[in-house]
Amino acid sequence: QVQLVESGGGSVQAGGSLRLSCAASGRTFSGNAMAWFRQAPGKEREFVVVTSWIGGRTYNADYTESVKGRFTAWRDNAKNTLYLQMNRLKPDDTAVYYCAGRSKSAATPHRDDYDYWGQGTQVTVSS
């Protein structure tokens, strides 16, 4: 059984930082796309970043515009884990953050393209 388990959420003031982790089990995602999405209250789940393997131990990361320069995603294949470092957090970043994995390698920002989801971790940023 494939599981994705997020951790690292919490409450911070604007300008602060958090690091999220997503530990995968049940299969390896080393050659497959993995992503972070988020869902704020009353809103649809939205794309944050997707990581895709481009060769060797190198991954590409594509970010939604609103987090570019503030968020950084990377993967540790040895731990089968996806990370998201979030700096200079804003109140608009408040949401439940979800980790997602695909059975395919191609990167996509569309949530319907993902086969596996974590349970989510809450991030709250106060002004």
MOPAC internal coordinates of N, CA, C and O (Angstrom, degrees):
PM7 1SCF
backbone

  N    0.0000 0     0.00 0     0.00 0    0    0    0
  C    1.4483 1     0.00 0     0.00 0    1    0    0
  C    1.5315 1   109.73 1     0.00 0    2    1    0
  O    1.2310 1   121.13 1   -52.34 1    3    2    1
  N    1.3196 1   115.43 1   127.66 1    3    2    1
  C    1.4563 1   120.34 1  -179.32 1    5    3    2
  C    1.5246 1   109.54 1   -82.55 1    6    5    3
  O    1.2310 1   121.36 1   -46.98 1    7    6    5
  N    1.3274 1   115.00 1   133.02 1    7    6    5
  C    1.4574 1   120.18 1   176.77 1    9    7    6
  C    1.5126 1   110.25 1  -133.50 1   10    9    7
  O    1.2310 1   121.17 1   -38.98 1   11   10    9
  N    1.3273 1   115.37 1   141.02 1   11   10    9
  C    1.4558 1   123.08 1   171.24 1   13   11   10
  C    1.5223 1   106.84 1  -120.59 1   14   13   11
  O    1.2310 1   120.95 1   -55.49 1   15   14   13
  N    1.3182 1   115.80 1   124.51 1   15   14   13
  C    1.4591 1   119.77 1  -176.12 1   17   15   14
  C    1.5210 1   109.34 1  -123.93 1   18   17   15
  O    1.2310 1   121.06 1   -64.98 1   19   18   17
  N    1.3286 1   115.58 1   115.02 1   19   18   17
  C    1.4593 1   121.15 1   179.15 1   21   19   18
  C    1.5298 1   110.62 1   -88.13 1   22   21   19
  O    1.2310 1   121.57 1   -28.17 1   23   22   21
  N    1.3187 1   114.60 1   151.83 1   23   22   21
  C    1.4498 1   121.09 1   174.01 1   25   23   22
  C    1.5215 1   108.92 1  -153.17 1   26   25   23
  O    1.2310 1   120.72 1   -13.48 1   27   26   25
  N    1.3269 1   116.24 1   166.52 1   27   26   25
  C    1.4563 1   120.64 1   174.75 1   29   27   26
  C    1.5119 1   115.37 1   104.36 1   30   29   27
  O    1.2310 1   119.81 1   175.07 1   31   30   29
  N    1.3114 1   117.96 1    -4.93 1   31   30   29
  C    1.4565 1   119.52 1   178.06 1   33   31   30
  C    1.5143 1   111.82 1   -68.14 1   34   33   31
  O    1.2310 1   120.94 1   -10.29 1   35   34   33
  N    1.3217 1   115.80 1   169.71 1   35   34   33
  C    1.4537 1   120.50 1   179.35 1   37   35   34
  C    1.5051 1   111.29 1   169.38 1   38   37   35
  O    1.2310 1   121.34 1    14.54 1   39   38   37
  N    1.3249 1   115.04 1  -165.46 1   39   38   37
  C    1.4584 1   121.96 1  -179.97 1   41   39   38
  C    1.5160 1   109.87 1  -115.31 1   42   41   39
  O    1.2310 1   121.14 1   -48.66 1   43   42   41
  N    1.3339 1   115.43 1   131.34 1   43   42   41
  C    1.4602 1   121.10 1   179.20 1   45   43   42
  C    1.5207 1   108.61 1  -140.12 1   46   45   43
  O    1.2310 1   121.39 1   -17.22 1   47   46   45
  N    1.3286 1   114.95 1   162.78 1   47   46   45
  C    1.4557 1   119.66 1   172.94 1   49   47   46
  C    1.5109 1   109.85 1   -85.40 1   50   49   47
  O    1.2310 1   121.08 1   -21.56 1   51   50   49
  N    1.3086 1   115.54 1   158.44 1   51   50   49
  C    1.4679 1   121.13 1   177.72 1   53   51   50
  C    1.5301 1   109.50 1   -53.78 1   54   53   51
  O    1.2310 1   121.19 1   -42.55 1   55   54   53
  N    1.3253 1   115.34 1   137.45 1   55   54   53
  C    1.4586 1   121.02 1  -177.12 1   57   55   54
  C    1.5140 1   113.81 1    93.49 1   58   57   55
  O    1.2310 1   120.53 1   168.63 1   59   58   57
  N    1.3185 1   116.60 1   -11.37 1   59   58   57
  C    1.4526 1   121.26 1  -179.40 1   61   59   58
  C    1.5130 1   113.05 1   -82.01 1   62   61   59
  O    1.2310 1   121.42 1     4.03 1   63   62   61
  N    1.3322 1   114.88 1  -175.97 1   63   62   61
  C    1.4681 1   121.54 1  -176.00 1   65   63   62
  C    1.5214 1   110.84 1  -133.15 1   66   65   63
  O    1.2310 1   121.48 1   -27.28 1   67   66   65
  N    1.3165 1   114.78 1   152.72 1   67   66   65
  C    1.4555 1   122.93 1   171.88 1   69   67   66
  C    1.5155 1   108.41 1  -144.67 1   70   69   67
  O    1.2310 1   121.03 1   -27.65 1   71   70   69
  N    1.3208 1   115.64 1   152.35 1   71   70   69
  C    1.4664 1   120.56 1   173.66 1   73   71   70
  C    1.5157 1   108.24 1  -122.56 1   74   73   71
  O    1.2310 1   121.14 1   -56.45 1   75   74   73
  N    1.3180 1   115.42 1   123.55 1   75   74   73
  C    1.4521 1   122.25 1   176.32 1   77   75   74
  C    1.5229 1   110.00 1   -98.83 1   78   77   75
  O    1.2310 1   121.36 1   -31.91 1   79   78   77
  N    1.3233 1   115.01 1   148.09 1   79   78   77
  C    1.4654 1   121.56 1   175.03 1   81   79   78
  C    1.5091 1   109.35 1  -126.98 1   82   81   79
  O    1.2310 1   120.99 1   -30.45 1   83   82   81
  N    1.3131 1   115.70 1   149.55 1   83   82   81
  C    1.4600 1   122.19 1   176.08 1   85   83   82
  C    1.5221 1   107.48 1  -134.22 1   86   85   83
  O    1.2310 1   120.86 1   -73.56 1   87   86   85
  N    1.3189 1   115.97 1   106.44 1   87   86   85
  C    1.4547 1   121.30 1  -178.74 1   89   87   86
  C    1.5208 1   109.38 1   -94.88 1   90   89   87
  O    1.2310 1   120.93 1   -55.85 1   91   90   89
  N    1.3315 1   115.83 1   124.15 1   91   90   89
  C    1.4590 1   121.31 1  -179.60 1   93   91   90
  C    1.5257 1   110.30 1  -100.05 1   94   93   91
  O    1.2310 1   121.07 1   -34.88 1   95   94   93
  N    1.3121 1   115.56 1   145.12 1   95   94   93
  C    1.4646 1   121.45 1   175.12 1   97   95   94
  C    1.5218 1   108.61 1  -143.77 1   98   97   95
  O    1.2310 1   120.85 1   -21.67 1   99   98   97
  N    1.3139 1   115.98 1   158.33 1   99   98   97
  C    1.4542 1   121.05 1   178.82 1  101   99   98
  C    1.5190 1   114.06 1    94.46 1  102  101   99
  O    1.2310 1   120.39 1   160.37 1  103  102  101
  N    1.3219 1   116.87 1   -19.63 1  103  102  101
  C    1.4673 1   122.86 1   174.24 1  105  103  102
  C    1.5098 1   107.60 1  -166.61 1  106  105  103
  O    1.2310 1   121.29 1   -19.10 1  107  106  105
  N    1.3302 1   115.14 1   160.90 1  107  106  105
  C    1.4489 1   119.76 1   175.16 1  109  107  106
  C    1.5197 1   109.52 1   -93.78 1  110  109  107
  O    1.2310 1   121.30 1   -35.87 1  111  110  109
  N    1.3306 1   115.12 1   144.13 1  111  110  109
  C    1.4640 1   120.82 1   177.86 1  113  111  110
  C    1.5280 1   111.52 1  -112.13 1  114  113  111
  O    1.2310 1   120.31 1  -162.18 1  115  114  113
  N    1.3320 1   117.01 1    17.82 1  115  114  113
  C    1.4591 1   119.41 1  -171.59 1  117  115  114
  C    1.5218 1   113.10 1   -58.63 1  118  117  115
  O    1.2310 1   119.49 1   146.31 1  119  118  117
  N    1.3190 1   118.58 1   -33.69 1  119  118  117
  C    1.4606 1   120.48 1  -179.51 1  121  119  118
  C    1.5113 1   113.42 1  -102.96 1  122  121  119
  O    1.2310 1   120.28 1  -171.90 1  123  122  121
  N    1.3067 1   117.06 1     8.10 1  123  122  121
  C    1.4547 1   122.10 1  -172.74 1  125  123  122
  C    1.5290 1   110.95 1  -115.70 1  126  125  123
  O    1.2310 1   121.64 1   -22.63 1  127  126  125
  N    1.3143 1   114.46 1   157.37 1  127  126  125
  C    1.4588 1   119.62 1   178.50 1  129  127  126
  C    1.5252 1   110.47 1   -73.71 1  130  129  127
  O    1.2310 1   121.52 1   -39.47 1  131  130  129
  N    1.3212 1   114.70 1   140.53 1  131  130  129
  C    1.4658 1   121.87 1   172.77 1  133  131  130
  C    1.5176 1   108.06 1  -134.09 1  134  133  131
  O    1.2310 1   120.73 1   -30.17 1  135  134  133
  N    1.3125 1   116.20 1   149.83 1  135  134  133
  C    1.4592 1   119.99 1  -172.32 1  137  135  134
  C    1.5161 1   111.58 1  -146.11 1  138  137  135
  O    1.2310 1   121.69 1   -15.70 1  139  138  137
  N    1.3092 1   114.38 1   164.30 1  139  138  137
  C    1.4550 1   122.83 1   168.29 1  141  139  138
  C    1.5273 1   108.59 1  -114.22 1  142  141  139
  O    1.2310 1   121.70 1   -44.03 1  143  142  141
  N    1.3250 1   114.36 1   135.97 1  143  142  141
  C    1.4513 1   122.70 1   171.55 1  145  143  142
  C    1.5273 1   107.80 1  -123.70 1  146  145  143
  O    1.2310 1   120.69 1   -12.89 1  147  146  145
  N    1.3116 1   116.29 1   167.11 1  147  146  145
  C    1.4613 1   119.76 1   175.43 1  149  147  146
  C    1.5174 1   109.87 1  -145.50 1  150  149  147
  O    1.2310 1   121.72 1   -25.33 1  151  150  149
  N    1.3244 1   114.31 1   154.67 1  151  150  149
  C    1.4525 1   120.15 1  -179.60 1  153  151  150
  C    1.5170 1   109.38 1  -138.74 1  154  153  151
  O    1.2310 1   121.36 1   -64.30 1  155  154  153
  N    1.3209 1   115.01 1   115.70 1  155  154  153
  C    1.4627 1   121.56 1   176.80 1  157  155  154
  C    1.5287 1   109.19 1   -87.50 1  158  157  155
  O    1.2310 1   119.84 1   -21.41 1  159  158  157
  N    1.3200 1   117.90 1   158.59 1  159  158  157
  C    1.4724 1   120.22 1  -179.99 1  161  159  158
  C    1.5166 1   111.88 1   -56.73 1  162  161  159
  O    1.2310 1   120.70 1   -49.88 1  163  162  161
  N    1.3272 1   116.26 1   130.12 1  163  162  161
  C    1.4550 1   121.31 1   177.70 1  165  163  162
  C    1.5132 1   115.06 1    77.20 1  166  165  163
  O    1.2310 1   120.42 1  -175.25 1  167  166  165
  N    1.3273 1   116.81 1     4.75 1  167  166  165
  C    1.4673 1   120.03 1  -178.65 1  169  167  166
  C    1.5167 1   110.93 1  -121.31 1  170  169  167
  O    1.2310 1   121.18 1   -15.72 1  171  170  169
  N    1.3277 1   115.35 1   164.28 1  171  170  169
  C    1.4552 1   120.38 1   177.16 1  173  171  170
  C    1.5286 1   110.37 1   -76.85 1  174  173  171
  O    1.2310 1   121.56 1   -23.07 1  175  174  173
  N    1.3154 1   114.62 1   156.93 1  175  174  173
  C    1.4592 1   119.62 1   175.80 1  177  175  174
  C    1.5297 1   108.92 1   -67.04 1  178  177  175
  O    1.2310 1   120.55 1   -49.84 1  179  178  177
  N    1.3156 1   116.55 1   130.16 1  179  178  177
  C    1.4556 1   120.53 1  -175.83 1  181  179  178
  C    1.5281 1   111.76 1  -122.23 1  182  181  179
  O    1.2310 1   121.90 1   -26.02 1  183  182  181
  N    1.2956 1   113.96 1   153.98 1  183  182  181
  C    1.4666 1   122.90 1  -179.81 1  185  183  182
  C    1.5166 1   110.76 1   -71.95 1  186  185  183
  O    1.2310 1   120.67 1   -40.16 1  187  186  185
  N    1.3316 1   116.33 1   139.84 1  187  186  185
  C    1.4647 1   121.79 1   175.12 1  189  187  186
  C    1.5301 1   110.58 1  -114.61 1  190  189  187
  O    1.2310 1   120.36 1   124.29 1  191  190  189
  N    1.3360 1   116.91 1   -55.71 1  191  190  189
  C    1.4541 1   120.94 1  -177.66 1  193  191  190
  C    1.5250 1   108.79 1  -159.10 1  194  193  191
  O    1.2310 1   121.09 1   -33.18 1  195  194  193
  N    1.3448 1   115.51 1   146.82 1  195  194  193
  C    1.4607 1   121.23 1   174.16 1  197  195  194
  C    1.5248 1   107.88 1  -125.63 1  198  197  195
  O    1.2310 1   121.06 1   -41.17 1  199  198  197
  N    1.3375 1   115.57 1   138.83 1  199  198  197
  C    1.4597 1   121.14 1   175.39 1  201  199  198
  C    1.5211 1   108.72 1  -114.40 1  202  201  199
  O    1.2310 1   120.92 1   -43.31 1  203  202  201
  N    1.3226 1   115.85 1   136.69 1  203  202  201
  C    1.4576 1   120.27 1  -178.85 1  205  203  202
  C    1.5227 1   109.02 1  -137.94 1  206  205  203
  O    1.2310 1   121.12 1   -34.52 1  207  206  205
  N    1.3201 1   115.46 1   145.48 1  207  206  205
  C    1.4619 1   122.31 1  -177.16 1  209  207  206
  C    1.5169 1   109.89 1   -77.62 1  210  209  207
  O    1.2310 1   120.67 1   -49.02 1  211  210  209
  N    1.3523 1   116.32 1   130.98 1  211  210  209
  C    1.4593 1   118.77 1   179.99 1  213  211  210
  C    1.5204 1   111.79 1  -120.04 1  214  213  211
  O    1.2310 1   120.02 1  -177.18 1  215  214  213
  N    1.3421 1   117.57 1     2.82 1  215  214  213
  C    1.4446 1   120.69 1   175.60 1  217  215  214
  C    1.5133 1   112.74 1   136.12 1  218  217  215
  O    1.2310 1   120.61 1   -33.12 1  219  218  217
  N    1.3145 1   116.44 1   146.88 1  219  218  217
  C    1.4571 1   119.66 1  -179.53 1  221  219  218
  C    1.5153 1   110.75 1    59.43 1  222  221  219
  O    1.2310 1   121.39 1    54.02 1  223  222  221
  N    1.3299 1   114.96 1  -125.98 1  223  222  221
  C    1.4667 1   119.21 1   176.64 1  225  223  222
  C    1.5193 1   110.50 1  -111.64 1  226  225  223
  O    1.2310 1   121.19 1  -156.65 1  227  226  225
  N    1.3287 1   115.32 1    23.35 1  227  226  225
  C    1.4595 1   121.18 1  -174.63 1  229  227  226
  C    1.5216 1   111.30 1  -101.85 1  230  229  227
  O    1.2310 1   121.36 1   -46.57 1  231  230  229
  N    1.3207 1   114.99 1   133.43 1  231  230  229
  C    1.4527 1   121.94 1   176.68 1  233  231  230
  C    1.5188 1   109.90 1  -122.54 1  234  233  231
  O    1.2310 1   121.57 1   -34.06 1  235  234  233
  N    1.3171 1   114.59 1   145.94 1  235  234  233
  C    1.4519 1   120.56 1   172.44 1  237  235  234
  C    1.5282 1   108.39 1   -95.82 1  238  237  235
  O    1.2310 1   121.02 1   -31.28 1  239  238  237
  N    1.3239 1   115.66 1   148.72 1  239  238  237
  C    1.4624 1   119.73 1   176.99 1  241  239  238
  C    1.5235 1   108.51 1  -129.88 1  242  241  239
  O    1.2310 1   120.70 1   -53.13 1  243  242  241
  N    1.3045 1   116.27 1   126.87 1  243  242  241
  C    1.4608 1   122.30 1   177.27 1  245  243  242
  C    1.5236 1   108.57 1  -114.85 1  246  245  243
  O    1.2310 1   120.95 1   -52.96 1  247  246  245
  N    1.3428 1   115.79 1   127.04 1  247  246  245
  C    1.4533 1   122.18 1  -173.00 1  249  247  246
  C    1.5185 1   111.84 1  -111.20 1  250  249  247
  O    1.2310 1   121.22 1   -30.16 1  251  250  249
  N    1.3089 1   115.28 1   149.84 1  251  250  249
  C    1.4551 1   118.39 1   168.43 1  253  251  250
  C    1.5253 1   108.13 1   -69.47 1  254  253  251
  O    1.2310 1   120.78 1   -29.11 1  255  254  253
  N    1.3255 1   116.11 1   150.89 1  255  254  253
  C    1.4622 1   121.24 1  -170.78 1  257  255  254
  C    1.5225 1   113.22 1   -57.04 1  258  257  255
  O    1.2310 1   119.94 1   142.99 1  259  258  257
  N    1.3005 1   117.73 1   -37.01 1  259  258  257
  C    1.4576 1   121.12 1  -172.35 1  261  259  258
  C    1.5298 1   113.99 1   -69.71 1  262  261  259
  O    1.2310 1   120.01 1   165.62 1  263  262  261
  N    1.3391 1   117.60 1   -14.38 1  263  262  261
  C    1.4649 1   119.20 1  -178.64 1  265  263  262
  C    1.5250 1   112.55 1  -114.12 1  266  265  263
  O    1.2310 1   119.90 1   176.39 1  267  266  265
  N    1.3105 1   117.80 1    -3.61 1  267  266  265
  C    1.4601 1   120.94 1  -179.55 1  269  267  266
  C    1.5331 1   110.63 1   -58.39 1  270  269  267
  O    1.2310 1   121.17 1   -45.14 1  271  270  269
  N    1.3186 1   115.37 1   134.86 1  271  270  269
  C    1.4554 1   120.71 1  -179.14 1  273  271  270
  C    1.5153 1   113.80 1    84.41 1  274  273  271
  O    1.2310 1   119.66 1   168.68 1  275  274  273
  N    1.3153 1   118.25 1   -11.32 1  275  274  273
  C    1.4699 1   121.68 1   179.38 1  277  275  274
  C    1.5371 1   112.17 1  -115.13 1  278  277  275
  O    1.2310 1   120.32 1   144.13 1  279  278  277
  N    1.3254 1   116.99 1   -35.87 1  279  278  277
  C    1.4585 1   121.99 1  -177.64 1  281  279  278
  C    1.5252 1   109.68 1  -107.13 1  282  281  279
  O    1.2310 1   121.02 1   -34.29 1  283  282  281
  N    1.3338 1   115.65 1   145.71 1  283  282  281
  C    1.4505 1   121.88 1   175.56 1  285  283  282
  C    1.5257 1   109.33 1  -135.93 1  286  285  283
  O    1.2310 1   121.18 1   -52.38 1  287  286  285
  N    1.3347 1   115.35 1   127.62 1  287  286  285
  C    1.4640 1   120.89 1   178.54 1  289  287  286
  C    1.5299 1   109.59 1  -111.80 1  290  289  287
  O    1.2310 1   121.21 1   -36.63 1  291  290  289
  N    1.3217 1   115.28 1   143.37 1  291  290  289
  C    1.4708 1   119.91 1   175.43 1  293  291  290
  C    1.5186 1   109.10 1  -154.93 1  294  293  291
  O    1.2310 1   121.96 1   -11.23 1  295  294  293
  N    1.3482 1   113.85 1   168.77 1  295  294  293
  C    1.4493 1   119.32 1  -176.54 1  297  295  294
  C    1.5164 1   111.11 1  -128.76 1  298  297  295
  O    1.2310 1   121.34 1   -32.31 1  299  298  297
  N    1.3096 1   115.04 1   147.69 1  299  298  297
  C    1.4608 1   122.83 1   173.88 1  301  299  298
  C    1.5253 1   106.42 1  -119.34 1  302  301  299
  O    1.2310 1   120.61 1   -78.31 1  303  302  301
  N    1.3233 1   116.43 1   101.69 1  303  302  301
  C    1.4609 1   119.50 1  -176.03 1  305  303  302
  C    1.5223 1   112.49 1   -66.58 1  306  305  303
  O    1.2310 1   120.69 1   146.75 1  307  306  305
  N    1.3049 1   116.28 1   -33.25 1  307  306  305
  C    1.4605 1   119.41 1   179.86 1  309  307  306
  C    1.5290 1   110.95 1   -60.50 1  310  309  307
  O    1.2310 1   120.79 1   148.33 1  311  310  309
  N    1.3254 1   116.09 1   -31.67 1  311  310  309
  C    1.4559 1   121.34 1   179.73 1  313  311  310
  C    1.5241 1   112.17 1  -101.62 1  314  313  311
  O    1.2310 1   120.60 1   177.40 1  315  314  313
  N    1.3454 1   116.45 1    -2.60 1  315  314  313
  C    1.4685 1   121.17 1  -178.04 1  317  315  314
  C    1.5291 1   110.05 1    52.97 1  318  317  315
  O    1.2310 1   121.49 1  -134.24 1  319  318  317
  N    1.3288 1   114.75 1    45.76 1  319  318  317
  C    1.4577 1   121.53 1  -172.25 1  321  319  318
  C    1.5225 1   111.46 1  -129.76 1  322  321  319
  O    1.2310 1   121.26 1   -39.59 1  323  322  321
  N    1.3201 1   115.20 1   140.41 1  323  322  321
  C    1.4580 1   124.33 1   175.21 1  325  323  322
  C    1.5229 1   107.62 1  -108.33 1  326  325  323
  O    1.2310 1   120.67 1   -40.31 1  327  326  325
  N    1.3397 1   116.32 1   139.69 1  327  326  325
  C    1.4536 1   121.42 1  -179.10 1  329  327  326
  C    1.5243 1   111.04 1  -122.78 1  330  329  327
  O    1.2310 1   121.31 1   -22.74 1  331  330  329
  N    1.3207 1   115.10 1   157.26 1  331  330  329
  C    1.4628 1   120.88 1   172.89 1  333  331  330
  C    1.5215 1   108.19 1  -141.95 1  334  333  331
  O    1.2310 1   121.08 1   -69.18 1  335  334  333
  N    1.3269 1   115.55 1   110.82 1  335  334  333
  C    1.4549 1   121.53 1   174.59 1  337  335  334
  C    1.5182 1   107.86 1   -90.98 1  338  337  335
  O    1.2310 1   120.88 1   -56.24 1  339  338  337
  N    1.3256 1   115.93 1   123.76 1  339  338  337
  C    1.4649 1   121.33 1  -177.11 1  341  339  338
  C    1.5274 1   108.55 1  -117.99 1  342  341  339
  O    1.2310 1   121.23 1   -64.98 1  343  342  341
  N    1.3321 1   115.25 1   115.02 1  343  342  341
  C    1.4638 1   121.84 1   179.55 1  345  343  342
  C    1.5184 1   110.26 1  -114.06 1  346  345  343
  O    1.2310 1   121.24 1   -16.55 1  347  346  345
  N    1.3144 1   115.23 1   163.45 1  347  346  345
  C    1.4760 1   121.69 1   178.78 1  349  347  346
  C    1.5217 1   110.74 1    46.96 1  350  349  347
  O    1.2310 1   121.34 1  -129.93 1  351  350  349
  N    1.3088 1   115.04 1    50.07 1  351  350  349
  C    1.4588 1   120.51 1  -176.75 1  353  351  350
  C    1.5241 1   111.77 1   -64.91 1  354  353  351
  O    1.2310 1   121.67 1   -32.74 1  355  354  353
  N    1.3193 1   114.40 1   147.26 1  355  354  353
  C    1.4642 1   122.44 1  -179.32 1  357  355  354
  C    1.5280 1   109.19 1  -121.09 1  358  357  355
  O    1.2310 1   120.06 1   -22.44 1  359  358  357
  N    1.3300 1   117.49 1   157.56 1  359  358  357
  C    1.4763 1   118.74 1   176.38 1  361  359  358
  C    1.5264 1   112.64 1   -55.14 1  362  361  359
  O    1.2310 1   119.96 1   147.47 1  363  362  361
  N    1.3260 1   117.69 1   -32.53 1  363  362  361
  C    1.4709 1   121.05 1   178.95 1  365  363  362
  C    1.5193 1   113.14 1   -66.77 1  366  365  363
  O    1.2310 1   119.89 1   168.06 1  367  366  365
  N    1.3265 1   117.81 1   -11.94 1  367  366  365
  C    1.4641 1   121.15 1   176.76 1  369  367  366
  C    1.5190 1   111.85 1   -82.98 1  370  369  367
  O    1.2310 1   120.26 1   173.91 1  371  370  369
  N    1.3175 1   117.10 1    -6.09 1  371  370  369
  C    1.4535 1   120.71 1   179.55 1  373  371  370
  C    1.5216 1   110.55 1   -62.01 1  374  373  371
  O    1.2310 1   120.91 1   -55.88 1  375  374  373
  N    1.3353 1   115.87 1   124.12 1  375  374  373
  C    1.4622 1   120.98 1  -176.92 1  377  375  374
  C    1.5256 1   108.59 1  -178.26 1  378  377  375
  O    1.2310 1   121.52 1    -9.84 1  379  378  377
  N    1.3145 1   114.70 1   170.16 1  379  378  377
  C    1.4651 1   120.24 1   165.74 1  381  379  378
  C    1.5271 1   106.31 1   -88.66 1  382  381  379
  O    1.2310 1   120.95 1   -53.32 1  383  382  381
  N    1.3213 1   115.79 1   126.68 1  383  382  381
  C    1.4626 1   121.55 1  -178.27 1  385  383  382
  C    1.5232 1   109.49 1  -100.45 1  386  385  383
  O    1.2310 1   121.71 1   -49.75 1  387  386  385
  N    1.3415 1   114.34 1   130.25 1  387  386  385
  C    1.4520 1   121.75 1  -177.24 1  389  387  386
  C    1.5206 1   110.70 1  -117.34 1  390  389  387
  O    1.2310 1   121.31 1   -41.14 1  391  390  389
  N    1.3100 1   115.10 1   138.86 1  391  390  389
  C    1.4551 1   122.63 1   171.60 1  393  391  390
  C    1.5303 1   108.11 1   -93.41 1  394  393  391
  O    1.2310 1   120.52 1   -37.58 1  395  394  393
  N    1.3226 1   116.61 1   142.42 1  395  394  393
  C    1.4592 1   121.11 1  -179.62 1  397  395  394
  C    1.5177 1   110.24 1  -139.27 1  398  397  395
  O    1.2310 1   120.77 1   -33.13 1  399  398  397
  N    1.3312 1   116.14 1   146.87 1  399  398  397
  C    1.4563 1   121.28 1   178.83 1  401  399  398
  C    1.5127 1   111.24 1  -132.11 1  402  401  399
  O    1.2310 1   121.26 1   -31.70 1  403  402  401
  N    1.3176 1   115.19 1   148.30 1  403  402  401
  C    1.4648 1   121.35 1   178.75 1  405  403  402
  C    1.5127 1   110.68 1  -107.71 1  406  405  403
  O    1.2310 1   120.94 1   -20.59 1  407  406  405
  N    1.3193 1   115.81 1   159.41 1  407  406  405
  C    1.4601 1   122.27 1   170.17 1  409  407  406
  C    1.5146 1   110.70 1   -85.80 1  410  409  407
  O    1.2310 1   120.30 1   174.62 1  411  410  409
  N    1.3170 1   117.03 1    -5.38 1  411  410  409
  C    1.4498 1   122.97 1  -179.23 1  413  411  410
  C    1.5188 1   110.79 1  -117.12 1  414  413  411
  O    1.2310 1   120.96 1   -14.79 1  415  414  413
  N    1.3296 1   115.78 1   165.21 1  415  414  413
  C    1.4576 1   120.57 1  -176.17 1  417  415  414
  C    1.5216 1   113.37 1   -87.65 1  418  417  415
  O    1.2310 1   120.08 1   155.47 1  419  418  417
  N    1.3185 1   117.46 1   -24.53 1  419  418  417
  C    1.4596 1   120.66 1  -172.75 1  421  419  418
  C    1.5254 1   111.50 1   -69.22 1  422  421  419
  O    1.2310 1   121.11 1   -43.16 1  423  422  421
  N    1.3219 1   115.49 1   136.84 1  423  422  421
  C    1.4588 1   121.10 1   178.16 1  425  423  422
  C    1.5215 1   110.34 1   -77.41 1  426  425  423
  O    1.2310 1   120.55 1   -37.02 1  427  426  425
  N    1.3046 1   116.56 1   142.98 1  427  426  425
  C    1.4575 1   122.11 1   178.85 1  429  427  426
  C    1.5273 1   108.94 1  -153.44 1  430  429  427
  O    1.2310 1   119.93 1   -37.53 1  431  430  429
  N    1.3230 1   117.74 1   142.47 1  431  430  429
  C    1.4696 1   120.97 1   177.31 1  433  431  430
  C    1.5245 1   113.19 1   -89.95 1  434  433  431
  O    1.2310 1   119.96 1  -177.75 1  435  434  433
  N    1.3293 1   117.68 1     2.25 1  435  434  433
  C    1.4618 1   121.91 1  -172.76 1  437  435  434
  C    1.5263 1   110.74 1   -92.34 1  438  437  435
  O    1.2310 1   120.61 1   -59.23 1  439  438  437
  N    1.3076 1   116.44 1   120.77 1  439  438  437
  C    1.4647 1   119.95 1  -174.45 1  441  439  438
  C    1.5212 1   112.84 1   -61.90 1  442  441  439
  O    1.2310 1   119.70 1   150.78 1  443  442  441
  N    1.3278 1   118.17 1   -29.22 1  443  442  441
  C    1.4672 1   120.71 1  -179.35 1  445  443  442
  C    1.5208 1   112.65 1   -68.79 1  446  445  443
  O    1.2310 1   119.99 1   166.20 1  447  446  445
  N    1.3176 1   117.62 1   -13.80 1  447  446  445
  C    1.4682 1   121.84 1  -179.85 1  449  447  446
  C    1.5228 1   112.44 1   -84.43 1  450  449  447
  O    1.2310 1   120.21 1   174.41 1  451  450  449
  N    1.3286 1   117.21 1    -5.59 1  451  450  449
  C    1.4642 1   120.71 1  -176.49 1  453  451  450
  C    1.5186 1   111.00 1   -98.51 1  454  453  451
  O    1.2310 1   121.84 1   -41.61 1  455  454  453
  N    1.3335 1   114.09 1   138.39 1  455  454  453
  C    1.4649 1   121.12 1  -173.85 1  457  455  454
  C    1.5245 1   113.11 1   -96.04 1  458  457  455
  O    1.2310 1   120.65 1   154.46 1  459  458  457
  N    1.3107 1   116.37 1   -25.54 1  459  458  457
  C    1.4592 1   120.67 1  -173.63 1  461  459  458
  C    1.5328 1   109.46 1  -129.29 1  462  461  459
  O    1.2310 1   121.69 1   -40.42 1  463  462  461
  N    1.3373 1   114.38 1   139.58 1  463  462  461
  C    1.4635 1   120.63 1  -178.27 1  465  463  462
  C    1.5249 1   110.73 1  -135.64 1  466  465  463
  O    1.2310 1   121.35 1   -34.34 1  467  466  465
  N    1.3295 1   115.01 1   145.66 1  467  466  465
  C    1.4429 1   120.15 1   170.93 1  469  467  466
  C    1.5180 1   110.34 1   -84.89 1  470  469  467
  O    1.2310 1   121.32 1    -0.02 1  471  470  469
  N    1.3182 1   115.08 1   179.98 1  471  470  469
  C    1.4627 1   120.40 1  -176.84 1  473  471  470
  C    1.5244 1   112.22 1   -86.46 1  474  473  471
  O    1.2310 1   120.20 1   166.85 1  475  474  473
  N    1.3237 1   117.22 1   -13.15 1  475  474  473
  C    1.4590 1   121.12 1   177.44 1  477  475  474
  C    1.5105 1   113.08 1    96.81 1  478  477  475
  O    1.2310 1   121.19 1   -27.95 1  479  478  477
  N    1.3256 1   115.34 1   152.05 1  479  478  477
  C    1.4573 1   121.87 1   175.20 1  481  479  478
  C    1.5221 1   108.48 1  -136.33 1  482  481  479
  O    1.2310 1   120.58 1   -43.88 1  483  482  481
  N    1.3264 1   116.49 1   136.12 1  483  482  481
  C    1.4612 1   121.51 1  -174.14 1  485  483  482
  C    1.5200 1   110.84 1   -81.70 1  486  485  483
  O    1.2310 1   121.35 1   -47.22 1  487  486  485
  N    1.3287 1   115.03 1   132.78 1  487  486  485
  C    1.4610 1   122.49 1   172.06 1  489  487  486
  C    1.5221 1   107.71 1  -121.41 1  490  489  487
  O    1.2310 1   120.69 1   -56.45 1  491  490  489
  N    1.3083 1   116.29 1   123.55 1  491  490  489
  C    1.4530 1   121.55 1  -179.62 1  493  491  490
  C    1.5203 1   109.25 1  -124.37 1  494  493  491
  O    1.2310 1   120.86 1   -55.49 1  495  494  493
  N    1.3340 1   115.96 1   124.51 1  495  494  493
  C    1.4562 1   121.42 1  -178.97 1  497  495  494
  C    1.5223 1   108.16 1  -118.01 1  498  497  495
  O    1.2310 1   120.75 1   -59.75 1  499  498  497
  N    1.3132 1   116.18 1   120.25 1  499  498  497
  C    1.4608 1   120.83 1  -178.44 1  501  499  498
  C    1.5223 1   110.22 1  -100.32 1  502  501  499
  O    1.2310 1   121.53 1   -29.25 1  503  502  501
  N    1.3147 1   114.68 1   150.75 1  503  502  501
  C    1.4748 1   119.51 1  -178.12 1  505  503  502
  C    1.5187 1   111.59 1   -88.67 1  506  505  503
  O    1.2310 1   120.10 1   180.00 1  507  506  505

